[in-house]
């Protein structure tokens, strides 16, 4: 993962920390899903290019 993306994600996560706990959990789950799908998508592109 490149640095710019990492910085963006860490700032998003820092903002999430200010949100209340129940919302925090939902947002983090969504982020994890996004990360997993992003990785699979990049892997597929890499594999079949």
N, CA, C and O of each residue as an XYZ file, in Angstrom:
196
protein
N       0.847     -1.183      0.000
C       0.000      0.000      0.000
C       0.888      1.240      0.000
O       1.811      1.346      0.807
N       0.609      2.181     -0.908
C       1.507      3.331     -0.959
C       1.243      4.324      0.169
O       0.194      4.297      0.813
N       2.213      5.196      0.388
C       2.209      6.080      1.552
C       1.023      7.029      1.588
O       0.418      7.227      2.642
N       0.685      7.618      0.448
C      -0.434      8.566      0.399
C      -1.730      7.898      0.865
O      -2.486      8.473      1.648
N      -1.977      6.686      0.379
C      -3.182      5.944      0.766
C      -3.165      5.670      2.265
O      -4.184      5.800      2.943
N      -1.998      5.290      2.774
C      -1.862      5.010      4.207
C      -2.182      6.247      5.042
O      -2.889      6.161      6.046
N      -1.659      7.398      4.619
C      -1.904      8.659      5.331
C      -3.391      9.001      5.332
O      -3.940      9.408      6.355
N      -4.040      8.833      4.176
C      -5.480      9.091      4.076
C      -6.250      8.169      5.022
O      -7.127      8.624      5.756
N      -5.923      6.874      5.005
C      -6.612      5.927      5.882
C      -6.380      6.242      7.348
O      -7.309      6.148      8.150
N      -5.145      6.619      7.720
C      -4.899      6.907      9.132
C      -5.629      8.163      9.583
O      -6.075      8.237     10.729
N      -5.760      9.155      8.702
C      -6.536     10.342      9.083
C      -8.021     10.008      9.224
O      -8.697     10.534     10.108
N      -8.528      9.130      8.348
C      -9.920      8.657      8.473
C     -10.106      7.943      9.813
O     -11.086      8.180     10.519
N      -9.166      7.075     10.153
C      -9.258      6.312     11.397
C      -9.184      7.242     12.609
O      -9.900      7.039     13.589
N      -8.317      8.264     12.547
C      -8.254      9.252     13.632
C      -9.578      9.975     13.804
O     -10.005     10.232     14.930
N     -10.233     10.306     12.694
C     -11.554     10.942     12.770
C     -12.594     10.003     13.368
O     -13.457     10.429     14.136
N     -12.508      8.722     13.012
C     -13.437      7.724     13.548
C     -13.318      7.651     15.072
O     -14.313      7.443     15.766
N     -12.109      7.821     15.588
C     -11.884      7.744     17.034
C     -12.660      8.803     17.807
O     -12.927      8.639     18.998
N     -13.024      9.893     17.126
C     -13.811     10.949     17.769
C     -15.310     10.624     17.771
O     -16.090     11.234     18.504
N     -15.691      9.661     16.945
C     -17.092      9.251     16.835
C     -17.415      8.292     17.984
O     -16.512      7.656     18.528
N     -18.690      8.185     18.356
C     -19.030      7.263     19.452
C     -18.820      5.792     19.068
O     -18.736      5.444     17.890
N     -18.739      4.942     20.099
C     -18.254      3.568     19.931
C     -19.078      2.727     18.956
O     -18.509      2.024     18.122
N     -20.403      2.787     19.048
C     -21.232      1.932     18.184
C     -21.059      2.288     16.710
O     -20.984      1.409     15.852
N     -20.998      3.586     16.431
C     -20.755      4.015     15.052
C     -19.347      3.615     14.624
O     -19.121      3.190     13.492
N     -18.403      3.763     15.561
C     -17.006      3.423     15.301
C     -16.880      1.992     14.779
O     -16.177      1.731     13.802
N     -17.577      1.070     15.450
C     -17.517     -0.334     15.090
C     -18.019     -0.553     13.660
O     -17.385     -1.262     12.878
N     -19.151      0.055     13.325
C     -19.704     -0.077     11.973
C     -18.752      0.464     10.913
O     -18.536     -0.167      9.879
N     -18.185      1.641     11.181
C     -17.288      2.269     10.206
C     -16.036      1.417     10.016
O     -15.574      1.232      8.891
N     -15.490      0.901     11.109
C     -14.295      0.061     11.012
C     -14.565     -1.219     10.224
O     -13.728     -1.657      9.435
N     -15.738     -1.814     10.442
C     -16.103     -3.002      9.663
C     -16.173     -2.674      8.183
O     -15.693     -3.440      7.348
N     -16.771     -1.531      7.857
C     -16.841     -1.109      6.453
C     -15.448     -0.894      5.870
O     -15.180     -1.277      4.732
N     -14.560     -0.279      6.659
C     -13.191     -0.055      6.189
C     -12.475     -1.374      5.935
O     -11.766     -1.521      4.940
N     -12.666     -2.347      6.851
C     -12.038     -3.656      6.665
C     -12.534     -4.328      5.392
O     -11.753     -4.895      4.627
N     -13.848     -4.255      5.175
C     -14.427     -4.837      3.962
C     -13.813     -4.182      2.734
O     -13.460     -4.853      1.763
N     -13.691     -2.849      2.795
C     -13.106     -2.107      1.688
C     -11.657     -2.548      1.452
O     -11.250     -2.772      0.312
N     -10.873     -2.671      2.547
C      -9.484     -3.108      2.437
C      -9.383     -4.483      1.790
O      -8.577     -4.691      0.882
N     -10.197     -5.410      2.255
C     -10.161     -6.781      1.754
C     -10.503     -6.823      0.270
O      -9.803     -7.461     -0.516
N     -11.580     -6.142     -0.108
C     -11.977     -6.137     -1.511
C     -10.949     -5.440     -2.387
O     -10.681     -5.869     -3.509
N     -10.372     -4.357     -1.862
C      -9.361     -3.617     -2.602
C      -8.156     -4.520     -2.884
O      -7.649     -4.559     -4.005
N      -7.705     -5.242     -1.859
C      -6.581     -6.157     -2.019
C      -6.884     -7.240     -3.049
O      -6.053     -7.531     -3.910
N      -8.067     -7.832     -2.964
C      -8.446     -8.886     -3.906
C      -8.502     -8.337     -5.327
O      -8.039     -8.974     -6.274
N      -9.074     -7.150     -5.458
C      -9.200     -6.501     -6.753
C      -7.823     -6.224     -7.356
O      -7.585     -6.509     -8.529
N      -6.922     -5.671     -6.552
C      -5.561     -5.383     -7.017
C      -4.835     -6.673     -7.389
O      -4.101     -6.720     -8.376
N      -5.046     -7.727     -6.585
C      -4.422     -9.014     -6.858
C      -4.909     -9.582     -8.191
O      -4.119    -10.092     -8.985
N      -6.216     -9.486     -8.425
C      -6.797     -9.973     -9.683
C      -6.226     -9.207    -10.871
O      -5.862     -9.798    -11.888
N      -6.152     -7.880    -10.731
C      -5.584     -7.067    -11.812
C      -4.139     -7.477    -12.073
O      -3.725     -7.635    -13.221
N      -3.374     -7.647    -10.989
C      -1.963     -8.020    -11.105
C      -1.818     -9.398    -11.744
O      -0.973     -9.612    -12.613
N      -2.644    -10.307    -11.304
C      -2.569    -11.693    -11.749
C      -2.903    -11.835    -13.240
O      -2.257    -12.599    -13.957
N      -3.906    -11.099    -13.691
C      -4.393    -11.301    -15.058
C      -3.926    -10.247    -16.056
O      -4.378    -10.217    -17.200
N      -3.007     -9.374    -15.606
C      -2.514     -8.370    -16.556
C      -1.344     -8.929    -17.365
O      -0.794     -8.232    -18.218
